[in-house]
Amino acid sequence: MEAILLVGGQGTRLRPLTVSTPKPLLPTAGVPFLAHQLARAHAEGVERIVFATSYRAEMFEAAFGARAHGVDLAYVTEDEPLGTGGAIRNAARALTCGPDDPVLILNGDVLSGHDVRAQVKLHEQADAAVTLHLTEVDDPSRFGCVPTDDQGRVTAFLEKTPNPVTNQINAGCYVFRRSAIDAIPENRVVSVERETFPSLIESGATVMGYVESGYWLDVGTPEAFVRGSRDLVLGALTSPAMPGEPGERLVLTGADVAPDATVGGGATVGAGAVVEAGATVIGSVLLEEAVVAEGAAVRDSVLGRGARVGPGAVLDGVVLGDGAVVGPGNELRHGLRVWPGIELPPTAVRFSADT
Ligand code: GTP
């Protein structure tokens, strides 16, 4: 089976990490995020993938070449970003399958453990135009929701609302009949969510919902990105691309962790990164050459390439851009992001028990 992988987004919610590296190439559990997706797609029977690229397009071919993780790869770049539907239509130029064949569409920022073969089987049994993977979430008010009838047919695509009619949401993995892709308008911006799916439903085409609620995560925010990496390291989702066995931590070759430092909770320490004596790193992602100095504590945070956390500093839920420096004694929390190359001086005030 062939697939199209959408990887052209700018990843604005993950800035500043995505200033230098597109979101799908950010190291996640030690390898580019897409390595997990390619390896899983291969395990699900996908033989060829067309990358729909736009933002920093050249970096994808440089990273994966013509074949990786058992899958043949092709690259199609948009001159201007065409949105999800426009990108699918544009990338279809490089497909080799026939008009009735199923084509899998993957989002380049979703980690999913669902059964793709079962999704394709439902699509073929129903002779559908499109079959969407739907997942059930606890709080559907944060998403648009996708109701289905008792035959599993999608009845509507509803925008975010405080009172959703179902807890099923679009999980971002679709099977399209090839001819349904060819019917998307060419050379203009199209959103599958806002335009293609609603108009298919309105026209009476068969759009099926494949409901499966196993492991699923959209890694679009810093918090979710950290969670995805942590879950892969801990083995909550298995990936054939993980370098090493699941465990409390992943320390890559060339990293230097002091014997009395604490590294755990699914943290990854990248090549050339350093965790000094007495430091604590929990559930975080340290990219190459990042440094956590003596006695510092880093939790649920991402440290960009060469970023440095000074002695005794505390980071919780923070993103440091490449080369950013947090001076000794600083305490940064709650989604704070430090842009690449910024240096925060040491704290002038020293806190003690009686201040
Ligand atoms: P944010 O800016 O943080 O919302 O991230 P994003 O740019 O990745 O957008 P979003 O998460 O909505 O995109 C969903 C998927 O579609 C991602 O895999 C994107 O890479 C991809 N995508 C979004 N827009 C385009 C586009 O115009 N062209 C291509 N080729 N892919 C796109």
Residues whose N, C-alpha, C, O or C-beta is under 5 A from the ligand:
A	BS01	GTP	L6 V7 G8 G9 Q10 G11 T12 R13 L14 A52 T53 S54 P81 L82 G83 T84 A87 N107 G108 D109 G220
